[in-house]
Amino acid sequence: MKVVLKNVTKIFPPRNKAESDFTAVNNFTFTVPDGKLIGLLGPSGCGKSTTLYMICGLQKVSGGQIYFGDDEVTDLSPENRGVGLVFQNYALYPHMTVKQNIMFPLQNLKGADKLSKKEMLERTYQAAKLVQIDELMGRKPSELSGGQQQRVAIARALAKMPSVLLLDEPLSNLDARLRLQTREEIRRIQRETGITTIFVTHDQEEAMSISDMIVVMKAGVIQQTGKPQEVYDDPTNLFVAKFLGTPPINVFNGRVKNDELYIGGKAVMDVPGVADQEVIVGIRPEGFIPTANGPLECDLNSVEVMGRDVSVVSTHADSVNPIIRAIVNADYKIDPSEKTVRYALKPHKVLLFNKTTEVRIPIPPAFDVAVTDTLLKRKNKTEG
C-alpha cells in the first residue's frame, strides 16, 4: 500500500496565554512506495512521532492530506485505516497470555471484518510463527524478555493483516545486542510480508541499517530524503551531515583560496571550481589517511585499538569539535608516544558547507579517488 502525504501540517494550540501556537510538523510532503521500509529519522522533538500518529489517525492534521493508495484517509478514524501500530513501550496487557494479547485486536473486529474463533486462532498463530514466538503462547508478559515482548507487540500488529505497519521507536528499550538482533528481525519480517512499513527512530544507525529510504527531519521540516548511503555520502546541509554517522563527522573552520582548501593556515586539499570564501569543513572519520608528510597536522591524544580498525583521537586549533576522531585501518602503525599525527585526506570524504547558511557546497571531482588512496597507502608504507 502506497502512503502519500501532501503538505501535512500539525499545529498544537497554546496551553496558556503566554504561549503561542507550536508547529510540530510543517508542510510534510513525501510518498512512501508500496512494500518499502521507510525510516523517519531525527532528534527528539523533530516531529517524527507526530507524523506517524497523523498517518494512523491518532492525531488530527491541521492541514494537508493523507492518502493510502488512491483513497484519502485524512479524516478517517484510526480503526478504519487498516494500520498496525507498535508503540515504544509495547503496551501489552499484563494479565493476558501471549496468545490473548495477539488475538485481542481480532476480537474487536466488527461487521464484514468480523472473524470466527477458528480464523482468529489461525491468524494469531501465523503472526506468532512469523516473529518466532509460537512456543511462548501460554506465557504472560512478565515471563518474557524485552525482545520477546517486542515480538509480541509486532505479532499483535501483524495479526490484523494491516496495509501499513507503523513502528514508533520500537527498539529504544532494548540493550545494544538485543537491539541489533531485533532490528534484523524487523527487516526480515518486513521483507517476508511485503507490508509498507514506516519506522520512527532517533538512532541513525538503526534507520540506515534496515531502511530502503530515510527521511531526515529537524524542527518539523524535512531536511533530506533518499537511500541511506546516498544521504550519508551527499548530505544537503551541515545538520544532516552531523546527524548521520558514528562516530560523527569532524567539523573544522576553513577557507577556500585559489582552488585550495585551507585549515589552520595550511592548504590541505585541492578544491578546483570552488569560489574563494570562508567555509565549514566536514571530514568523515574514515576520511583520514595517516602519512608522514600529510598536510593536516593534529595534536595526538590517544590511539584506541578496535581490532581491524584503529581510532585515532586528536585535536586541532580550528576544529569545532572538542576532539577529532579518525578511523583508520589497523595496518597503519600509529605511535601513541608521538605528539602529533599528520593526515592526507580522501576527497570524497571531505564536505564543504556555506559559513552562513550551512548548505552544502559541491566540490567538482578533480581526480580519481581510488588511485589517490592507493598511491598514498603505498607512500605511507614506504615511509614507515
Summary of the structure (lengths in Angstrom):
residues: 384
radius of gyration: 25.1
end to end distance: 57.8
largest distance: 78.3
contacts: 1197
relative contact order: 0.11
helix: 30%
strand: 33%
